[in-house]
Amino acid sequence: MGGIDFALKEATLPGKVIVGVLFLASIFSWSVMVTKFQLLRRAQKQNAAFVRHFRTDRQPLRLYGEGARFEGSTLGAIYRAGCQELTFQMLGSPEVDETFKGRVEMADKISPAQMRAVSVAMERAVGETALMAEGQMIVLATAVSGPPFLGLLGTVWGVMDTFSGVALAGHANLAAMAPGVSGALLTTVVGLLVAIPAMFGYNFLVTTIRGIVVGMDNFAAELASEIEHKYVSHSERSTLFK
């Protein structure tokens, strides 16, 4: 740390400004990484709990009718969107009350065209939830690519000032140049210290988000299959093949 303290003392005003900007960028990137990690970890736990409850039987509307909530679950958001559209197509309203189970049992099955509307609702929910999961990732992407260049700018600026001072003095010696060069290199060091953790965090979060999105696509297909098996009438299709 002694070298960094010395370099900071010898840095020019523009260099110190750049170090300050990089320090703020580091705070933002770390706050995004910690927040996103916590949210994604909670989503994974809630998704696992939701899947366990959902797969206890082959009743797609059971959890919806019970008013079960899995806050933070991305799969829960897909499930609610699909069930709301399904109940609207079957009953004319997505509202759930004490007569919901009986009304569902007495309702007619939906047509394949209505099932397409349910699938579209789930696909839309997948897209919206994926965008929410990817929110603020631009901050990390900027923290990966921006600070090294900003640090390089500070280094080039500082070296330019150092050599300008040497030229004005008319003579060069290592003792006179070393402090200025040391202060100039500080911005590059700080830029790398900001970018390297952000790079690892970004790659980890992107991989995690990609896995969650694939899980949402798979669950939407599974739920659509369950709904089609239980609530879709294919009598029209059967008639066509007679």
Secondary structure, 3 states (H helix, E strand, C coil): CHHHHHHHHHCCHHHHHHHHHHHHHHHHHHHHHHHHHHHHHHHHHHHHHHHHHHCCCCCCCHHHHHCCCCCCCHHHHHHHHHHHHHHHHHHCCCCCCCCHHHHHHHCCCECHHHHHHHHHHHHHHHHHHHHHHCCCHHHHHHHHHHHHHHHHHHHHHHHHHHHHHHHHHCCCCHHHHHHHHHHHHHHHHHHHHHHHHHHHHHHHHHHHHHHHHHHHHHHHHHHHHHHHHHHECCHHHHHHCC
